[in-house]
Amino acid sequence: MSDNTDESNRRLQQLRLSAEGQLARAEPTQAPSPFVDELLHELGVHQIELEMQNEELRLASVALETSRAHYVELYDFAPVGYLTLTPEGMIAEINLTGAKLLGVERKKIMQRRFVQFIADDCKDHWHRHYLRVKQQGGKQTCELSLRRADGTSLYALLDCLYLRVDDTDPVLRITLADITERKQAEEALRIAAAAFETQDGIIVTDAHKVILRVNQAFSRITGYSTEEAINRIPGFLLSGWHHAEFYQALWATVTRNGYWQGEIWEKRKNGEVFPAWQTITAVTGADGIVSHYVGSFTDITVQKQAEKILFVARESLENTMATTKDELEKNKEDTAEINATLNVLLKRRATDKSDAQIALSQEIETTIVPFIKKLKGSSTDRLQTTRLIGILEANLKQLVKAYGNAANLPTAYQQLTPVEIQVASMIRQGLSTKIIAATLKSSPETISIHRKHIRKKLGLDSKASNLHSYLLSLTE
């Protein structure tokens, strides 16, 4: 207090001395008496002092207005938003930056609840944070997802301070910073980190090809740990199987196209050489100058082994085909002779067919049919035996009936497999899928598949065509 008083007295003394100096330089006037002269002197001094004080006040006012304008400019156009909330959470003050971040004109945002601008999934977090700030005091920080008036979102960093100014009600001061880009960058980094740890080995080098980073797959494939690879040139992976010209062409391609991709032989830490499918990509900066190289590779040992097996199998197949072709040519000549013989036999068959049919019928009737009848009464599994014998009996009778005739059934059966012939024979006799499956000791599903194959081979594509009726028609 004493220091302030002394300073004020010094300023008054300086002001008076300055005023007296100005009065002394003025034109002297003749006074009627010494008293009047002294009085006029004092009045003149006070007048000058007042003028000087008014000038100081004017300059101070101008400086104050300038400072206030600077403050308002700094407050409104600060890079972060400034808010003041009442104890009820109403927005009492906000700068232009804050209003812009929330997407509302400042005059329309006043006395609105701040919680209206917080995303639904962050409101509970905000309430807990608000209570903690009021209870604990001091500066508290949190990150929230906010929702602008137009429905878009931003991620914000809030620095909160709960305080009381003079005797007024306490308020919450908040600085609001948009950290959306930072959060997106963090998300991109997390994705990049996950992508980095793929099944392919990855090497990242600087522009001088010094390794800066490798992933776990690199260590798994090569046997070198991260510590063993960092700060080294990748030359320790060279297998020695490629000439210098190969690598010169490789890097010339990277320089020309920005990347190279191809098959290369590398060497593991234990000395084992292995084939790899590798990609080397140049990373350039904004100035177009290469800043890094990224190499990724896959161990294709299993693929190469499979290729070798396929190559050997192909050679063997080609040799077999050549041998088979020679055999076919020879068989073709033999077949021509056989066909000529068959033609002669077929002519004879037409003459002997009737006699053979009668003889075959008599032989089956006298030797096979009586034997089948005896079997019907001698089996322990009578139902199964009866079915089998019934089928055999029907087939034999059909054989006898068709022998020597131009029936279509044997021709149709030539397209079927032995199992399909059995199934077709039982279908022709009118047996159900379930009985056929039990007779052949198979599943109904398998029998259904056989039925489909039979229909396809016999050209019965239409579902309306009845297989049983069609097979019967072939015997007529």
Steps between C-alpha positions, in 0.01 A plus 500: 500500500785738589675427171185593304467829693862593438464426131187717481677790677794477263270514199320807642834675560615422147167623363530828694858557392402437140204740530714771661755461225236549233361804687848651530546479125175686440487884441533686838201722578495807728305421820334767719652357818731223625203315651311501176813403319548199727134404467513521121816291506329226703195504275718474194691211648178316590357563154806352335495207744135427411573518131791262540290263712220509240751414230630210711144381558424524130811303409422246772143466367628447148750240625223332701271483195786363291578238765132408527476464120809279504351293784167460319681405182717248682197363689267470202752376244714280723589160348291331772146557618436670835176432689360599837229276648269579790467248784190373315705428187367795296734677256554851644790606276666362189749640249458491124731201464291300747177592323655400165613164639146429619352626171265762652498882489621643828181700566293182454713280724484708817299352790484160333607187685848386404397135538283541186819504294646180652455171313256260665763237575717761679239670718552272801874559477441878494270494807757301700776738391291808588432369851868417550601854397250656746606270784876491456564842348811583304552442130341182363532368142286264297437400139146487361320445174287808424210540261468821300168664422509359143539144629871460422738390774836608633727367768600767754747544785346689796706674770261590783551729803230558763545835676326792673560861390464751787169435678314368193377146449767247398541432128672238287762631258564270203750508218382296200752366247409300187712182504307318224803484270716373784251225583474406133878488479511278809239271344700489177811412699317217678381364166848535353648321801253213457572483126874504573471178699376285211613152398742656250844609614544880485818713504503881519828677416611859464610651168847344551344150538578481873232292677282706735230248581395138439187310600458171684443307178846612382657346811291183466598449134868601512591408858646848568362689801405867481815600687717300258345667195466866604770742370634246250499489120279208377805345332516236775193341337665452158517135398787535252288328234450819296760691299576868560317580175177365652510749789604784270196435282281470810594843638486656155135385483428647844652832392306501173160367612503561874482128579626152407326167540626153428648172620828512689710258704589611854697346787382433855713552810576125511642518146202335331417652160130541423291643214292813567251710311611853576378855440723807551330841499662846509334754732540862390434824685315810384817608318503178298824378659514143633489498880446129572478156343244238605561136417248218552559133425333160530674166542392293196698184583186285511380647172832423330491143632148458363613638164783246492262213573261621230787530251610141564140379475455687174811343349380156610156567352646617170714184479197285581293676236769445238514129586122474502479668162730240350296223657178652369637506147588133528162419658330687217648258248404204718150637542452523125577129470272420793217703349526307179479174695205630702310588188527141390392379843203737509376364172521149642332618824191611307461143376570330833310751723165324497643155576725645774205682662292180514794303638579769763137519608477126543826490696394783742158344554654161582807598703476859638133552582463182712816592689365850573178353634695284740699802621178685591420255774851437638635850606497617860430866397193409307393853408837602366555169324155513349566848365834402348367185348198682365727750336722227355198312373356807332835586342547151370153493351564834337830368365318204354229723359744747344755248380523515125255792473573864413429624856629842608561419868845336464610791282384748762678303774831539316505867609465409870741381766448152655337651810280724285392193298392326824306809610339538155395133499324539836337830394369322186342239730321780689697478829515812719819690586482378862480132395777546243722658770431214743566239231831655394587588862533867414330825608188646334698817425760300306223323304347842420834613360517183284150572373607852395807365320288237321248759386780724373673221307171386348416854392199543735561867580131578546372435851165396349661193343449187713813285525306181585275540196791582275695188605195283447457643152851388409403134553189511283 
